[in-house]
C-alpha cells in the first residue's frame, strides 16, 4: 500500500494538464515523470476515472479522488479498489493539510501577535491581534472539552522549553467547530531567558473527518469480518533469495478461522511452524496471487491439517506488500461424503457387474439409466445402446401388467415386484422376477430405483427345481442362524453391560454391604432366640427378604460375567415377574412398565439367561424407540400356530407355543425398515449408539430354540415384537438348595479388614462365635501394619473395595510375601478390576460374594485352611513317611494297581496327590476341572475317582453322581477341607485336608472294598 512518504498523486492545472507526478503514481502506472508532464489527464483514463492505461498497455482498475488545490487546479489521488479506500483517503487529506496562520507570543508582556487568518479562526479582531492580545483571549475560544488540556500543554512547554505540539478543536468565526494542529517552540534572548513563543496553526478538519470515516468503515469491516461463518485471514508471503514462496505469516484472522482450521492463536505465526509438512502447492498458489495481483478461486486438500478447503484468494495492499486476503470454507466432511458416495457407487457397479442377475438403475420417474453387462449379454445388443427401458424385449402378453405394476410402484414409492417374460438373444422368452427398491435421501425423497431381473424359468417349468431352490434357501437360513449364534456369544457381555452398567457399580457394592450387615446379625440373632418359635419365624421371614435382595443384586452383577448357558424347563410368567424390578431399573422411571401373564400358562424349554437377554434387548429397543418416555407392555400367554399360519411362514412348525409380546408406544417403523431389523449390524440408532446386533441375537436365539419371532409396527403408533417358544410338557425345573450338614469353626487367627463399621462388627462376632481368634483393621494400610507387627496370622478376610491409597489386592500380595502360608479370602458385593480381569477372577484368588451366610463363611474358611495345610504337607520332605513304611513292611498295599481319576483345581495339591498315588502303585490321570474329568469319564476305564468338592465349574458331589451314572462300580473319595459331605452316594469316602500318604492309602482301601 502507498504511504505518506510516496503517495500516488497527480497534480493538474485548471485545464486538466498534468503538472506534477509522484513516485507513487509512477509505481502504480509505470510512467516516468518526464514522460507524463504536460500531457492531458484524460489520456490516462479515456474518460473513465476507474480504468487507467499503464505504461505497458494493460488496464489498471483504480479509484481516483480529486481535491481542489489552494491556487487552482486539483490534486488527484489514486488508490486500489479494495477495503483500504478510506485509509488512502486519510493519507491524501494528510498530504494536503492547509496552513491557517501563525502567532508570536511575547512571554514577558503576555502579548500574542497573530496574523489575520489565525485571529479569524479564534474569532478575534484581526487589527487587535496584529498589535497583540493576552493569551487568555485566544485560549477562551478553544473547545471547552480541550481547553484545560491545551493550557496544561502550553504551560509544560513554557516550563520545560520542549517543542509545542498539540491538536484540538476551536470555534470558527461562523460558530462551526474546526480541528486544528498547533506547532511552536520557545525562543531565548541573548541572556538565555525565555523570550518569545512563536508557532504555526494548521487546519486538520478534513484529516479528522477522514480518520473518523476510516474508523467507522473499519468498524463495519471488522464487524463483517468477525461475523462470517467462513474462515478469513490476511497473510504476508515469505520468499527465499530466488523469489520462490517458501512460507507465509498470518497477519489477521477472524473468529471462524480457528473452527475452520483447528489452528489456535494464529496471528503472528508462520505456517511452516504450525504445519511443517504443509504442501508446497499452497505457497505457490498464494505467491502467484501476491505477484500477479490477480485473484483466484480453487478447491484443494490440506493433508497436513487433514482438511479439504474451498478457497478464494485476493491480493491486498499492493504488490510490494506481498499480502494476500483469503476467504475459505472447510469442505472436509462434504468431500468425505462425496468420496464415500463415489466409492459406494463404484463398489455397487463393481458388485453389480460381478453378479449373474440383471441389475439396473432407474430415475425417480422410472426412466432406466444404467444396465449391467449381464443385460446386454442376455439381449444380445451393443453395450450402452439401452437408453430408456427393455420394453421392446418384454413379451406382449405380459407388457400391460408389467407397466401397470411399475406405475403403481412409482406413484406409491413402494417396492416393485412383478414377473414377466423377456426375449433372449436367440429369440427364446424366459420368465424373470423383477424387483426394484426405491433409494431415498435423508428427507425421504426418492433419488433413484435399483432393480434386478432374476431368471425364474426353471421354477416356472417344474416344481422339482422350486423344491431345490427352497432347500438351498433353507440351507442359507440355517447357515445365517449359525452365524448369528456365534455372534451372539461375543455380544452378550456388551449387551448386558449396556443394560445395567449404571447399576452394577457402587449400588451393588453398597447394597450388598447393607445386606451383609442384616444377614449377619439375623444369623447371630437366630442363635439367641433359639426355642422361641415366634421370634424364629420372624427371623426366618427377614432372612427370606435378605435372600430376595441378594438374588436381585446377583442378577444385576451376573450381566457382567460370562456364564455357562443351558436350556431348562421354565415358566416364563414366573420368570418375568422375577425380573420385573430389573426391567424397571434398566429402562428408567419415565417409562411405564406393565407385565401381563395369562392364566394356565404352559412351560417352555429354553435357556433362562438367553430369555432374560432377549426380553431386556427388546425392552431397551422399545425404550429407545419411545425416546425414554411412554408405555412398555410385556404379555405372556399360550398360542397355537396352525397349518395356515405355517404355510404363510415357511420356517414355522405348526403346534403349541408360549408367546412373549413386547409392545411400545414409540414412533413405529416403515415396512422397508422392518424387512432389515433382524439383519446383523443393521441399526436405526445414531452412529455410536448401538451395535445393530441386539435383534439379530434375539432372532438367532429363538430359531435355535425351535421358535418363531414376528414383528408388527405402524408408523406413529408403536411396535410389537412377538416371540414364540415351543411348549414343554415336562415339569418346571426348580432350583434345589443342598444343605451340607452342620458347620464347624476353628481356632486359627483371622485378620478381618473391612472399612464398613457395621459389616466389620458383624463379621467379628460371627468369627468369634465360630471359635476363631479375630484381629481387625479399618483399611488395607492398617491391615498391612498388623501383618508387619509379627502377630501370628493364619487367615486374612478382606473386603475388595476400600478407601485409601493401598488396594486390598496389593495388601494381600505383600502379606503373602511375609507369610507364605497365609490364607487370603476376599469378599465384596462388587469386585471392580483389582482381582477380576477379562470377566474372570485372577488365578489363585478366592472370593466370597456378599451377602453371605454364616454357614457359607464357615465352610469356605475350613476349605481354604485345609487346602493350605495340604499344600504345606505336599511341599514338605517325604523322608519320614518313606522311613515309616520301610520300618513297617506289613503296611504295604494289598491292592492290585488301580486306574485313578484325580480331580483337583489346585495345581500343587494335584501334583503332590498324584505322586503319592503313583508311589502306592496306581496309574493316575489328572484333571483340573469337572469338564476335563467328564471328558475322561466318558471314555471309561477308571476304578476310583478322587475329587475336591470346591471345583470351579461344578460341585464335586455333582461330578461324583455323574461318574456313578457312567461307571456304577467306581469308588468315590471326597478330598476336601469341608467338615461334612453329602451322604447320598453309597460307599463315598471322606478324606479331610490336610492328608498324608497314610491317610490317603486308608481312604483308597476303604473306597474300593
SVG drawing of the C-alpha trace seen along z (x, -y; Angstrom):
<svg xmlns="http://www.w3.org/2000/svg" viewBox="-56 -47 79 155">
<polyline fill="none" stroke="black" stroke-width="0.4" points="0.0,0.0 1.3,-3.5 2.3,-5.6 2.7,-9.3 6.4,-9.1 5.4,-8.3 1.6,-9.0 0.2,-8.1 -0.6,-11.8 -1.2,-13.5 -1.3,-17.4 -3.3,-19.1 -4.0,-22.7 -7.3,-24.3 -7.0,-22.9 -6.6,-19.4 -2.9,-19.3 -0.6,-17.1 1.8,-19.5 3.1,-17.1 3.6,-13.3 4.6,-11.5 6.7,-8.3 3.6,-6.6 1.8,-7.3 4.8,-6.0 4.7,-2.8 1.0,-2.2 1.0,-3.1 4.7,-2.8 5.1,-6.3 8.2,-8.3 7.6,-12.0 9.4,-13.2 7.1,-11.1 3.8,-12.4 4.2,-16.1 2.4,-18.4 0.0,-15.6 -3.7,-15.7 -5.0,-13.8 -7.8,-12.4 -5.2,-10.5 -4.6,-8.3 -8.2,-7.4 -10.0,-7.5 -12.8,-9.4 -13.3,-6.7 -11.9,-7.5 -11.8,-3.9 -9.9,-2.4 -6.3,-3.6 -3.9,-2.7 -0.5,-1.7 2.8,-2.3 2.9,1.3 -0.6,1.0 -2.5,3.1 -5.7,1.8 -5.4,1.0 -8.5,0.6 -8.0,-2.3 -10.2,-4.8 -9.3,-8.4 -10.2,-11.1 -9.8,-14.8 -9.2,-17.6 -9.1,-21.3 -5.6,-22.8 -5.2,-26.1 -4.0,-28.0 -6.4,-26.5 -6.3,-23.1 -6.6,-19.9 -4.6,-17.2 -5.8,-13.6 -5.0,-10.6 -5.0,-7.1 -5.9,-4.1 -6.6,-0.4 -10.3,0.5 -10.3,2.5 -11.1,2.2 -8.2,-0.3 -10.0,-3.1 -10.8,-5.0 -7.2,-4.7 -5.8,-6.1 -8.4,-9.0 -7.0,-9.7 -3.4,-9.8 -4.5,-12.1 -6.0,-14.5 -2.8,-14.5 -0.7,-15.2 -2.8,-18.3 -3.2,-19.9 -3.8,-23.6 -1.8,-26.2 -4.2,-28.6 -1.8,-31.2 0.9,-32.0 1.3,-33.5 4.2,-35.1 3.7,-35.2 5.8,-37.8 6.3,-35.8 7.5,-38.8 4.5,-41.1 1.9,-38.3 1.0,-39.6 0.1,-37.3 0.6,-38.9 -1.2,-36.9 -2.0,-37.2 -5.4,-37.7 -6.3,-34.0 -5.2,-33.0 -7.2,-35.7 -10.3,-34.9 -10.0,-31.2 -10.2,-32.2 -13.0,-34.8 -10.7,-37.7 -10.5,-41.2 -7.5,-40.9 -6.5,-44.5 -6.3,-43.9 -4.4,-40.6 -1.9,-42.5 -0.9,-44.7 -1.0,-41.9 -3.6,-40.4 -3.3,-38.4 -3.1,-34.6 -6.3,-34.0 -8.3,-35.8 -7.3,-33.1 -7.5,-30.2 -11.1,-31.2 -12.2,-30.2 -10.7,-26.7 -13.4,-24.0 -14.3,-23.5 -13.5,-19.8 -9.9,-20.5 -9.2,-23.8 -7.7,-22.5 -5.5,-20.0 -4.2,-22.6 -3.5,-25.1 -1.5,-22.4 0.4,-21.6 1.3,-25.3 2.4,-25.6 4.5,-22.5 6.3,-23.9 6.9,-27.2 8.3,-25.4 10.5,-22.8 11.3,-24.5 10.3,-21.5 8.7,-21.9 4.9,-22.5 2.7,-20.0 -1.0,-19.9 -4.2,-19.1 -7.6,-20.5 -10.9,-22.0 -11.7,-25.7 -14.9,-27.6 -14.6,-29.3 -15.8,-32.8 -19.1,-31.4 -19.6,-29.3 -18.6,-26.0 -16.0,-23.7 -12.7,-23.2 -10.0,-20.7 -6.5,-22.3 -2.9,-21.3 -0.6,-23.8 3.2,-23.6 5.6,-26.0 8.8,-26.4 10.4,-28.7 12.9,-31.4 15.6,-32.5 17.2,-36.0 20.9,-36.8 20.8,-36.3 19.4,-32.7 16.0,-33.8 12.7,-32.6 11.7,-35.5 9.2,-34.5 6.9,-31.6 6.1,-31.6 4.2,-28.9 2.0,-27.8 -1.6,-26.7 -2.8,-24.1 -6.3,-23.2 -6.7,-19.4 -10.5,-19.3 -10.5,-17.3 -8.0,-14.8 -10.1,-14.3 -13.2,-13.7 -11.3,-11.2 -10.0,-9.5 -13.4,-9.2 -14.8,-7.9 -12.0,-5.4 -12.7,-4.3 -16.4,-3.8 -15.5,-2.0 -13.0,0.2 -15.7,0.9 -18.1,2.1 -15.4,4.1 -14.4,5.7 -18.0,6.5 -18.5,8.2 -15.0,9.8 -15.8,11.4 -19.4,12.5 -18.5,14.5 -19.1,18.3 -16.3,18.8 -12.7,18.6 -10.9,15.4 -7.3,14.3 -4.7,12.0 -1.3,13.4 2.1,12.0 4.2,14.1 7.8,15.0 10.2,15.6 13.6,17.2 16.6,15.5 15.4,16.7 12.0,15.2 10.2,18.5 7.4,18.6 8.5,20.7 6.2,19.7 3.7,17.1 2.8,15.4 -0.7,14.7 -1.4,11.0 -5.1,11.1 -7.7,13.9 -11.4,13.8 -13.3,15.7 -14.2,18.6 -10.6,19.2 -9.9,21.5 -13.0,23.5 -12.3,23.9 -8.5,24.8 -8.0,26.0 -5.1,23.6 -5.0,21.7 -3.5,18.2 -2.6,18.0 -1.8,14.2 2.0,13.7 2.7,17.3 4.3,18.9 2.5,21.7 5.7,23.9 5.9,23.5 2.3,24.7 2.3,27.4 5.9,28.3 4.5,30.7 2.1,28.3 2.1,28.9 4.2,26.6 1.4,26.0 -0.4,23.8 2.6,21.5 2.9,21.5 -0.8,20.5 -0.8,17.7 2.6,16.5 1.2,16.3 -1.7,14.1 0.7,11.8 3.0,11.4 0.3,11.1 -2.2,9.2 -4.9,11.4 -7.5,13.1 -8.1,16.9 -10.5,19.5 -9.9,23.2 -10.6,26.3 -7.7,28.3 -6.7,30.7 -4.5,29.6 -3.3,33.0 -1.0,31.7 -4.2,30.3 -6.4,33.2 -8.7,30.8 -10.2,30.0 -10.9,26.3 -12.9,24.2 -10.7,21.1 -10.9,17.6 -7.6,15.6 -7.3,11.8 -4.2,9.5 -4.3,6.6 -2.0,3.7 -0.1,3.7 2.4,6.0 5.3,4.8 3.5,5.8 3.2,9.5 -0.1,9.6 -3.0,11.9 -6.5,12.0 -8.0,15.5 -11.7,16.5 -12.1,20.2 -14.6,22.9 -13.8,26.3 -15.4,28.8 -13.8,31.8 -17.0,33.6 -18.7,32.8 -15.6,34.1 -15.6,37.3 -19.3,37.7 -18.7,37.2 -15.7,39.6 -17.7,42.1 -20.6,41.8 -18.3,42.2 -16.7,45.2 -20.1,46.6 -21.3,46.1 -18.1,47.7 -18.5,50.5 -22.1,51.0 -21.3,51.1 -18.4,53.5 -20.7,55.7 -23.4,55.5 -21.1,56.4 -19.9,59.5 -23.5,60.8 -25.2,63.1 -28.5,61.3 -29.6,58.4 -29.1,55.2 -30.4,51.8 -30.8,48.3 -33.8,46.0 -34.5,42.3 -37.2,41.3 -39.7,41.1 -39.0,44.6 -36.7,44.0 -33.8,46.6 -30.4,45.0 -27.9,47.9 -27.8,51.7 -25.1,54.1 -23.3,56.2 -25.5,59.3 -28.5,57.4 -26.6,56.6 -25.2,60.2 -28.7,61.6 -30.4,59.4 -27.5,59.5 -27.4,55.7 -24.3,53.4 -23.1,52.0 -24.7,48.7 -27.5,49.0 -30.3,49.2 -31.2,45.7 -34.7,45.9 -36.0,49.4 -36.1,53.0 -39.8,52.7 -39.3,53.8 -37.9,57.1 -40.8,57.9 -43.5,60.4 -46.5,58.5 -48.9,60.6 -47.0,59.5 -46.4,55.9 -49.7,54.3 -49.5,55.9 -45.8,55.1 -46.4,51.4 -49.3,51.2 -47.2,52.6 -44.4,50.2 -46.8,47.2 -48.2,48.3 -44.8,48.5 -43.8,45.1 -46.9,43.5 -46.8,45.1 -43.0,45.2 -43.3,48.9 -41.1,51.8 -41.9,53.2 -42.1,56.9 -43.6,58.5 -43.0,61.2 -42.8,61.2 -41.1,62.9 -38.0,61.3 -36.7,62.3 -33.2,63.7 -30.8,63.0 -31.7,66.4 -35.4,65.4 -36.5,67.5 -38.6,65.9 -37.7,66.7 -39.6,65.8 -38.0,63.2 -39.0,61.9 -38.4,58.2 -37.8,56.4 -37.0,52.7 -36.3,50.8 -36.5,47.0 -33.4,45.3 -34.3,42.2 -32.3,39.3 -32.3,38.0 -35.6,36.2 -37.3,39.4 -37.3,38.2 -36.7,40.9 -33.4,40.3 -33.3,43.4 -34.6,47.0 -32.3,50.0 -33.7,53.1 -32.9,56.7 -34.2,59.2 -33.8,62.8 -34.4,65.7 -37.0,68.0 -37.7,70.1 -36.9,73.3 -39.1,72.6 -42.0,71.9 -41.4,75.1 -41.3,77.6 -41.9,78.0 -38.7,80.0 -36.5,77.0 -38.6,75.0 -38.1,77.6 -34.3,77.5 -34.4,73.7 -36.3,73.9 -33.8,76.4 -30.9,74.1 -32.8,71.2 -33.2,73.2 -29.6,74.1 -28.7,70.4 -31.1,69.6 -29.5,72.3 -26.1,71.0 -27.2,67.5 -28.6,68.7 -25.4,70.4 -23.5,67.2 -25.9,65.2 -25.4,67.7 -21.7,67.3 -22.0,63.5 -24.4,63.8 -21.7,65.1 -19.4,62.2 -22.3,59.8 -23.6,60.9 -21.1,59.0 -21.6,55.7 -25.4,56.0 -25.6,56.9 -23.3,54.1 -25.2,51.6 -28.4,52.5 -27.3,52.2 -23.9,50.5 -25.1,47.7 -26.4,50.1 -23.6,52.6 -21.0,50.3 -21.5,48.6 -25.1,49.5 -24.4,53.3 -21.4,52.7 -23.4,50.6 -26.5,52.8 -24.6,56.0 -22.8,54.4 -26.2,53.5 -27.5,57.0 -24.4,58.5 -24.9,56.5 -28.6,57.5 -27.9,61.2 -25.0,61.5 -27.0,60.0 -30.0,62.1 -28.0,65.3 -26.4,64.3 -29.9,63.4 -31.2,66.8 -28.9,68.4 -30.1,66.0 -33.8,66.7 -33.4,70.5 -36.5,72.1 -38.7,69.0 -40.9,70.2 -42.4,66.7 -39.1,65.0 -37.5,67.7 -40.4,67.3 -39.8,63.5 -36.0,64.1 -36.7,66.6 -39.0,64.1 -36.4,61.4 -33.8,63.9 -36.1,64.6 -36.2,60.9 -32.4,60.8 -32.2,63.7 -34.5,62.0 -32.4,58.8 -29.3,60.9 -30.8,62.6 -31.6,59.1 -28.0,57.9 -26.5,61.1 -28.9,60.9 -27.5,57.4 -23.9,58.5 -24.4,61.6 -24.7,59.5 -21.1,58.5 -19.9,62.2 -19.7,64.8 -21.7,67.8 -22.4,71.3 -25.6,71.4 -28.1,74.3 -31.8,74.7 -34.2,75.6 -38.0,76.1 -39.2,72.8 -42.5,71.0 -42.0,67.7 -44.7,65.9 -42.9,66.6 -39.6,65.9 -40.7,62.4 -42.3,61.5 -38.9,62.2 -37.1,59.8 -39.8,57.1 -37.8,55.0 -34.7,55.4 -36.7,54.2 -37.9,51.1 -34.4,50.2 -32.9,50.8 -35.3,48.7 -35.8,45.8 -38.6,44.4 -40.1,42.3 -41.3,45.4 -44.4,47.1 -44.0,50.9 -46.9,53.4 -46.3,57.2 -49.4,59.3 -49.3,63.1 -52.2,65.3 -53.7,67.9 -52.8,71.6 -49.5,70.7 -47.6,73.6 -44.0,74.3 -41.3,73.9 -37.8,75.4 -35.3,72.5 -32.1,71.1 -33.3,68.7 -30.3,66.4 -31.0,66.1 -34.7,65.4 -33.7,62.7 -31.3,61.2 -33.9,61.3 -36.5,59.6 -34.0,57.0 -32.9,56.3 -36.5,55.9 -37.3,53.6 -34.3,51.4 -35.0,51.1 -38.6,50.2 -37.3,47.6 -35.1,46.0 -38.0,46.0 -40.1,44.1 -37.1,41.8 -37.2,42.7 -40.9,41.8 -44.0,43.9 -45.6,47.2 -44.0,50.7 -46.3,53.7 -45.0,57.3 -47.6,60.0 -47.1,63.7 -49.7,66.3 -50.3,69.6 -50.5,69.7 -51.3,72.3 -49.9,71.8 -51.9,73.7 -51.2,75.1 -52.4,71.9 -50.0,69.8 -47.2,72.2 -47.9,72.1 -47.6,68.3 -44.4,68.6 -42.3,71.4 -39.9,71.6 -42.7,72.2 -43.7,75.6 -47.4,75.8 -48.0,76.5 -48.3,75.1 -46.1,72.3 -45.6,69.9 -45.8,66.3 -43.9,63.3 -45.1,60.0 -43.2,56.7 -45.2,53.6 -44.1,50.0 -45.9,46.7 -42.9,45.4 -42.5,44.0 -43.0,47.2 -41.2,48.4 -41.6,48.2 -42.1,51.5 -38.6,51.3 -37.0,50.9 -38.9,53.9 -37.5,56.1 -34.0,55.4 -34.3,55.2 -33.1,58.8 -30.1,58.4 -26.8,58.3 -25.3,54.8 -28.4,53.0 -29.4,50.3 -31.7,47.3 -29.9,45.6 -27.4,42.8 -23.7,43.8 -22.0,44.9 -25.4,45.5 -25.9,49.2 -24.2,52.2 -27.0,53.4 -26.8,56.9 -29.5,56.8 -32.4,58.0 -30.3,60.4 -29.3,62.1 -33.0,62.4 -33.7,63.9 -30.9,66.4 -31.8,67.5 -35.4,68.0 -34.6,70.0 -32.0,72.1 -34.8,72.9 -37.2,74.1 -39.3,71.0 -40.5,68.1 -40.4,64.3 -42.7,61.8 -42.7,58.0 -45.7,55.7 -45.3,51.9 -47.2,48.9 -45.6,45.5 -46.6,43.1 -48.4,45.8 -45.6,48.1 -44.2,51.6 -45.0,55.1 -42.4,58.0 -43.8,61.4 -41.5,64.3 -42.9,67.9 -41.1,70.6 -42.2,74.2 -44.3,75.6 -42.7,78.1 -44.9,80.7 -42.3,81.5 -42.5,80.1 -40.7,76.8 -37.1,77.2 -36.8,75.6 -33.6,74.5 -32.5,77.1 -30.7,75.9 -28.3,78.5 -27.6,78.4 -24.2,79.9 -24.7,80.7 -23.5,78.9 -20.9,76.2 -17.6,76.3 -15.4,73.4 -11.7,73.4 -9.1,71.9 -6.9,70.2 -6.3,66.4 -8.2,64.4 -7.4,60.8 -10.6,59.0 -10.0,56.0 -13.3,54.1 -14.0,50.3 -17.7,50.6 -18.1,50.4 -21.4,52.4 -20.2,55.1 -16.9,55.4 -18.7,55.7 -21.0,58.4 -18.1,60.4 -16.1,60.2 -19.0,61.5 -19.6,64.3 -16.0,65.5 -15.7,65.3 -18.8,67.4 -17.2,70.0 -14.2,70.2 -11.6,68.2 -9.3,65.6 -10.0,62.3 -7.9,59.3 -9.3,56.2 -8.2,53.3 -10.3,50.5 -8.4,50.4 -5.7,52.1 -2.8,49.9 -3.9,50.7 -4.2,54.4 -0.6,54.5 0.6,52.8 -0.9,55.6 0.8,58.2 4.1,56.5 3.8,56.3 4.7,60.0 1.5,61.2 0.8,64.8 -2.0,64.8 -3.5,67.7 -6.2,66.0 -6.8,62.6 -10.5,62.0 -10.7,58.6 -13.1,56.5 -12.1,55.8 -13.3,52.2 -11.9,49.9 -10.7,46.3 -7.1,45.3 -4.1,45.4 -3.3,49.1 -5.6,51.6 -6.7,54.7 -5.1,56.9 -1.7,55.1 -2.0,55.6 -2.7,59.3 0.3,59.7 2.6,58.0 1.2,60.1 1.8,63.3 5.4,62.3 5.9,62.0 3.7,65.0 3.9,67.5 1.4,70.0 -1.2,67.3 -4.8,67.9 -6.4,64.9 -10.2,64.8 -11.7,61.7 -15.3,60.6 -17.3,58.0 -20.6,57.1 -18.7,55.6 -15.3,56.9 -14.2,54.0 -11.0,54.8 -8.5,55.3 -9.0,59.0 -11.1,59.6 -9.7,59.3 -11.3,60.3 -14.5,61.2 -12.8,63.8 -11.2,64.0 -7.4,63.7 -5.6,67.1 -5.3,68.2 -7.8,65.6 -10.6,66.7 -13.8,64.6 -16.9,64.9 -19.6,62.7 -21.7,60.5 -24.1,61.1 -23.0,64.5 -24.4,66.7 -22.7,67.8 -22.6,71.3 -21.0,70.2 -18.3,68.3 -17.6,71.2 -17.3,73.8 -15.2,71.6 -12.7,70.9 -12.4,74.5 -12.0,75.5 -9.2,72.9 -7.4,73.6 -7.5,77.3 -6.2,76.7 -3.4,74.6 -2.3,77.2 -2.5,79.8 -0.2,77.6 2.3,77.3 2.2,81.1 2.8,81.6 5.8,79.3 7.3,81.0 10.0,83.7 8.7,87.2 11.6,88.9 9.6,89.5 6.7,91.2 9.1,93.3 11.1,94.3 7.9,95.3 6.8,97.5 10.3,99.1 10.2,99.9 6.7,101.5 6.7,103.7 3.4,105.1 1.8,101.7 2.4,102.1 -0.5,102.3 -2.5,105.5 -4.5,104.0 -3.8,104.5 -2.9,101.4 -5.9,99.1 -6.7,96.6 -7.5,93.4 -9.0,90.1 -7.7,87.3 -9.8,84.0 -8.3,81.0 -8.1,77.4 -5.1,76.5 -2.1,77.5 0.3,78.0 -2.1,80.3 -2.9,82.2 0.7,82.8 1.5,84.0 -1.5,86.3 -0.7,87.8 2.8,88.6 1.5,90.3 -1.0,92.4 1.8,93.3 4.1,94.4 1.2,96.6 1.4,98.3 -1.6,96.8 -2.0,95.3 -3.2,91.7 -5.0,89.4 -5.1,85.7 -7.9,83.2 -8.1,79.5 -11.8,79.0 -15.0,81.1 -15.3,80.5 -12.0,82.2 -13.0,85.0 -16.3,85.6 -14.5,86.0 -12.2,88.6 -15.1,90.5 -16.9,90.8 -14.0,92.8 -14.3,95.2 -11.7,97.5 -11.5,95.9 -11.6,97.8 -11.5,94.8 -12.5,91.1 -10.6,88.7 -12.2,85.3 -12.3,82.0 -15.8,80.6 -15.0,77.0 -14.3,77.2 -14.5,74.0 -17.2,75.3 -19.1,77.9 -19.6,79.2 -17.5,82.3 -20.6,84.0 -22.4,83.5 -19.4,84.8 -19.4,87.9 -23.0,88.6 -22.4,88.3 -19.4,90.6 -21.6,93.3 -24.1,93.0 -21.4,93.7 -19.4,96.2 -21.6,97.8 -18.7,99.7 -16.3,96.8 -15.1,95.9 -15.5,92.3 -13.2,90.3 -14.0,86.7 -10.6,85.0 -11.8,81.7 -11.4,79.2 -15.2,79.2 -16.1,80.9 -19.1,82.7 -20.1,84.2 -23.3,85.4 -24.2,89.0 -26.5,89.9 -23.8,91.7 -23.2,95.2 -19.7,96.0 -18.3,92.5 -15.3,91.8 -14.4,88.5 -10.7,87.6 -10.2,84.5 -7.5,82.0 -4.6,81.9 -3.9,85.6 -0.7,87.6 0.2,90.8 -1.0,93.0 -4.5,91.4 -4.7,91.4 -3.9,95.1 -6.5,95.9 -9.2,93.9 -8.3,95.8 -8.6,99.2 -12.0,98.1 -13.3,96.8 -12.7,99.9 -13.7,102.6"/>
</svg>
